[in-house]
């Protein structure tokens, strides 16, 4: 008679080496009535155990609340199925569509996303981004997705040395760390200046956040206006992340400068007839302040935002803004990471997704 193969039975119970009270794989194996090595196979390579054993382990996990140590498993397989993303802020809505698309696209391929907030100090040695990258790289995720291309020299060295797939987003450069999907902020600024000049606007202003990408847009906007023969652009910088309140205050400053009772009494600047804002939230603040001060938009003042957030079409009047396909950035970043993590080559490592100006009643 042939012998019947059976799953190894659990060895005699032994004292856990841990004293923290945490549930261990040994606890799961004991409850399931199998050896720890069999429980490990049921969790990590379920095809190697019978359906009945897999079910017993699943029930034991559900009863104990045990969470497998994916870091230990990842060290053995060189795969963590974890991707880290770093954004400047989670308080503003502009990066939300990118993170949502990134999360969904990765989940569809069996990867999970870990999100970190770096603040707007990227590029400075000892910044929060540097500390965050050190913690992320130490955990060896399968990929890192970064916002922007400005990083400290230490952060850049660490990313290059780690050998982890990296995707920089929301910017454009010919020299990425690894892969990149974004657009040119300078070209955005130039395009908006041409857009306003073509619609008869001559006295332009720009309200920009204090981050590098907004500064690129503002500088290019002012330079293009000068090239078009327009007077010097009035530039107001507000702290990043930008807010609706900052937009209201900035427009108040612009209007005060144009008043005869302003800083140069009797010699106030001519009122601006168009404002480009580095975010839709700033533009929303400008619209609110204009309404409070009875400044007609767009007759007396054209307003252009950036981001084309969900509320932009519902402001009063509807907001003209720069549309960025933020979801496409997240989906492409996920595709880049998964392809590299699974050992496939990426032929085109830099993708410019471009932008468009969505024209509505505010301009």
Secondary structure, DSSP 4 states (H G I P E B T S, - for coil): ------PPPPPPP---S--S----HHHHHHHHTS-HHHHHHHHH-GGGS-HHHHHHHHHHHHHHT----HHHHHHHHT---EEEEEES-SSSSTTHHHHHHHHHHHHHTT-EEEEEE--S-TTSTT-HHHHHHHHHHHTT-SEEEEESS---HHHHHHHHHHT--EEEESS--SS-SSEEEE--HHHHHHHHHHHHHHTT--SEEEEEESSHHHHHHHHHHHHHHHHTTPPPPEEEEEPSSP-HHHHHHHHHHHHHHTSTTSSSTT-PPPPPSEEEESSHHHHHHHHHHHHHTT--TTTT-EEEEEE--TTGGGSSSPPEEEE--HHHHHHHHHHHHHHHHTT---S--EEE---EEE--TT-
